[in-house]
Amino acid sequence: DFSKNPYGEMNINVNYNETLSKNRKILEKNSTPYSNNIMIIYLDSVSRANSMRQLKKTVGFIEKYISYKGGYNRKFPESNFHSFQFFKYHSFQEHTRGNYPRLIYGSERTNKKIVRITKYLKENGFITSYAGDTCMRDNTRTLHNLTINEVDDHQMLLCDPNKDNFNQNTIKCLYGKIHTEHLLEYTNQFWRKYRFNRKFSLIVTNDAHEGTLETLKYLDDIIYNFLNSLFNDNLFKESTIFLLSDHGVGMPSIYFFHDFYRYEEQLPMLFIIINDRKNISYYEQYANIYENQQSFITAYDIYNTIVHLLYGNKYSSIKYKTKKNDGPNSPFGKSLFTKMNKKNRDRDR
């Protein structure tokens, strides 16, 4: 009945798979991760500075749990939430293909065989989900030429049939809602239906991929409400949440002629929230991640941090292989839970 809703509706229903849940529970017994749930909210083309300007409620939610020198959060002692902001997180290139593979594969995009981190998540008992709106044929083909064991257990690919390109200076909407709202609703359902399983969710949105630096503010309430809802229902227990981007301003428009554009292009945002309700004792790791807020880091380090969360105390014994089945860690980065040399770090180009 279009008289009630002239935009039509999108009905999202994540189907709970009981067999999948039971099978992954069996795999859980073979590993002891630092975090039982991992979520990545990936906002393409957002600088740290613009996140502070436009995501005020979301950043305010994160700042409530700022951790000092790795100690327990005195303001919220029962929840033990800790948040970190990384001031020297750098992008490799000004476009997604130069950064995204390093984050998800721990490698640059090449013709050699590389393994998506999903494979290692599944082996450690995690049920995985992907919700994204990158539908351009070239991006889908070159970034996600997946083998079967790398495909996510639940996935939603949101494409606007009226648009063949995400590079535009407008709010992107479907059925009366901004793209990102649909993606987060999908993830919200997934997180609730598998609340008793280990989970990994990757949300990728291009709603801020434009040249005015203004549309990001329309995501603020959406992301804040999403985080706040799961937090209030105690669904972030034993969880790690990454709010990040791959690079800063991707469509400079008139800002190309301003000096700040070059700074914002290379300084994307990275916030991490960690909850250790399980009281896992890794104070040293907290102290390290606190110090690394001022370290020069890249997507390789985020990849290795996720691997560290997966393998827990076994992370230090993982050796990188140079054969076809490389991994699970990347030789080009280090976990943010480990000590880093703040100066003169070698990097793959």
Buried (B, 14 or more C-beta within 10 A) or exposed (E): EEEEEEEEEBEBEBEBBEEBBEEBBEBBEEBEBBBBBBBBBBBBBBBBBBBEBBBEBBBEBBEEBBBEEBEBBEEEEEBBBBBBBBEBBBBBBBBBBBBBBBBBBBBBBEEEEBBBBBBBBBBBBBBBBBBBBBBBEEBBEEBBEEEEEBBBBBBBBBBBEEBEEBEBEEEBBBEEBBBBBBBBBBBBBBBBBBBEBBBBBBBBBBBBBBBEBBBBBBBBBBBBBBBEBBBEEEBBBBBBBBBBBBBBBBBBEEBEEEEEBBBBBBBBBBBBBBBBBEEBEBEEBBBBBBBBBEBBBBBBBBBBBBBBBBBBEEBEEBEEEEEEEBBBBBBBBBBBBBEBEEEEBEEEE
